[in-house]
């Protein structure tokens, strides 16, 4: 009985880790949606059109970007999380999966600085993003 309980605890811990990995990947995808939506909105703002059409275009943009990412994330997560986790475990680095997520979030942070034109200085790496003149 105790061996069965220990086996169950091991399985639920693995499932918990897997769910956390899915959550992190989903968070990264949502942040990418924000970047894509901002870039498309910036381009849309350059086009001359009536306000009613602009509103419809923005609504379509939101549906298209978010809907597309939902489909992509569902298919991507189900097919790659297990494989990526196996590869990360095989690497000779402790906590390789967490290091990969930290690098992804760090890259997204710098991407946000560039897309939103907010200068951020990182020691030893330099300044990312440029201030927009108003």
N, C-alpha and C positions, 0 to 999 in steps of 0.2 A: 504494500500500500504506500509506504514512504517513497519507494523508488518510483512509483507511478506519479505521486505528487511532485517529486523532483523533476521528472520528465515534463510534466505539465508546466511547471514554472519556467523551465528552459524554453519550451515552445512559446509561451506567452511573452517572454522577454524578447525572443526573436521577432515575434509579430509586432511588439511595441516598437522595436528598432526599425522595422520595415515601415510602419506607419509614420514614424518620425521622418524617415528618409523621403517618403511620399510627400509629407507636409513641406519639407524644405524645398523639394523640387517644385512643388506647386507654388510656393512663395516666390521662388526665383522666376517662374513663368509669369506670375502676376506682375512682378516688377518689370519684366520685359514688355508686357502689355502696356504698362504705363509709358515706357520709352517710345514704343511704336505709335501709340495713340498721340503722344505729344508731337512726334515728328510729322505724322500725317496732319495733325491740326495746324501746325506751322505752315505746311504747304497749302492747306485748304484756305488759310487766312490770306494768302497771296492772290487768290483767285477772286476776281470781281464777279459777284452774283447777288441776286436779291436775298434779303434776310431769310425769307421763308424757305428758299432752296438751300441756303447755308445750314439752317436748322435740320432739314431733312438729310443733308449730306453728313452732318455731324452724328445724327442718330444712326445712319447706316454705317458710318465709320466705327462707332462704338459697338454695334451689333456684330459687324464683320470681324473686328479685331478680337473682341472678347470671345465670340463664338468660335472663331478659328483656333484660338489658343486653347479653349476648352477641349475641342476635338483633338488637337495635337497633344495636349498634356495627357488626356486619357489614354491615347494609344502609346505615347512615349513612355509614360510611367509603367504601364502594365508590361511592356516588353523589355525595358532596360534597367529597372531598379534592381532586380535580382542579379542580373549580369554585372552591373557596375559595382554592386556590393561585393560580389565574389572577387572581382578584379582588385578592388580596394583592399580587401582582406589579404590578398596575395602579395601586395606591395610591402617592402621591408620598412615602411614608416608606421609609427604608432598613430592610430586614429586617422588613417589616410582619407576615409570618407569625410570626416569632419574638416580636414584640411582642404579637401576639394570644395566643400560647400563654403568654407570661409573665403577661399579664393574667388568663388563665383559671386558671393555677396560683395566682396571687395571690388571686383571688376564692375559689378552693377553700380556700386557707389560712384566709381569714377565715371562711368557712362552717364549717370544722372548729372554729375557735375558738368560734363561736356554738353549734354542735350539742353539742360536748363541754363547754361551759360553762367554757372556759379563757380568762381575760381576756388579751388581747394589745394592747399600745399601739403604734400606728404613728404616728410623728411627722407632724404636720400633718393627720392623718385622725382621730385619736382612739382610743378603746378599743373593741375588739370582743370579744364574749363576756362573760359574767358568771359569777363564781364561784358555785357552788352551796353554800348553807349546809348543813353536815353535822350 
